[in-house]
């Protein structure tokens, strides 16, 4: 398969992690390996078709590893590859920027304060990204 050509590096980043559900998927996978059903459970509003498509795109980009177990019923697990794990600093910067943006636009939600003031171990699976203060 030929490689895509990009006008600038940011275009490549947006191509890989852009999309309504890719960032939330990555957020969940930074917490550890997940089965498809777990991802569905923690991403209310995503359709099966879209989740499957977004996971497939992340897998094709080398960000997500899909492991299929030979058992009945089929068991499939998703985890981050080394390349996927290397996105952590990028996503941390994006999270930091988002927090500032929400504050500037006075759209900061109450749940964000709770997250910022809590211990990371107590954060639920739907919590936005890896908070390290």
N, C-alpha and C positions, 0 to 999 in steps of 0.2 A: 504494500500500500504506500503511495507516495506521501511524503511529509507535506503538511500545510506550510504555506509561506505567509509570514506575517509582516505587516508594515512596521510594527514596533513590538518590543517585548511585552508591553502591557496588553496588547491585543491577544497574545498567546495566553497570558494569565486569565484574562476574561473568558477566553474560549474554553479553558480547562475548568475553571471554578465558577463560571457564570451560569446563571439559571436559578430559578426561584428556590429549588430544593437542594442544590449541591452544597451550599455552605451549611445548612442544617444537617445534612447527611455527614459531612466531614466533622462537624462538631460532635455528633454522636459517636463517630468512629474514633475520634481522639480519646474518647473515654474507654475504648476497648473494642474487641471483636463483637459484632452483632449479627444476629440472624435476621433474615428478611422481615419476619413478623415483628421483631423488636423495633426495627426501623419504622415500620408502618405504624406501630402503636404510639411511637413518640413523635410522629409527624402527622398530626391531625390535618386533614384537608388534602393530603397528597393522594392521588389516585394510584392504583396498582400499576397502570400503564406508565405513568410519568415516573414513579419511583424506579421501576425496572429500567426505563430508558436512561434516567440520570445515573443510576448505578453502572449501567453498561458503558456509558460515556466515560465515567470516572475510571472504570476498569481499562477501557481502550487507551486512555491517556496515561496509564501506568500509575495512577494515584491509589486505586483500590484493588485489593486482591480478593478474588472470589474463589472460595474453596467448597467443592461439592463432595459430600460424603456418599459413598455407595451403600445406601440403606433405604429401606422403605418404611415410612414415607421419606422422600428425599430431604436431606438436610443440607442447607447452604449457609455458609458464614461469610461475612464481609469484614475485611480489616484493611488498615492502611499499609501500603508498601513503604519502603524506605523513602521513595520519592514523595509519597503522600505525607509521611511524617516530617519531611523537610519543609512542608508548607507552614508548620507551626509558627515560626516568627512572622511570616507574612500575615497569617490570620490574626495573630496577636496585635499587630499594628492596625489591621483593619478594625478589630474590636475596639481598640483604644480610640481610633478616629470616630467610630460610630457612637461611642459613649459621649465624646465631646460634641458631636453633631446633635445628638438627642438633647443634650443640655442646652446648647445654643438655641435650638428651635423650641425649647420648652415642651418637648414631647417625651421627656424622661418618665418611664413607667415606675410605679411603686415597686414592682418585682425586681427592678434593677438595683434599687437600694438594698433590698433584702439579699440579693446575690452578692453585692459588693461587701456587705457586712458579715457574710457567713463564712464558715469554714468550707473549703473546696470539697471536702469529703461528703458534706451534707447537701451538695447541690444535686438537684434532680437530673435525670437523663435529658430533659428538655431545656436545661440551662444553656444559655449561649456560651460557647467556647471556653477555653482554658484560662481561668482567671488566676493570675499569679501576682499577688501584691506582697 
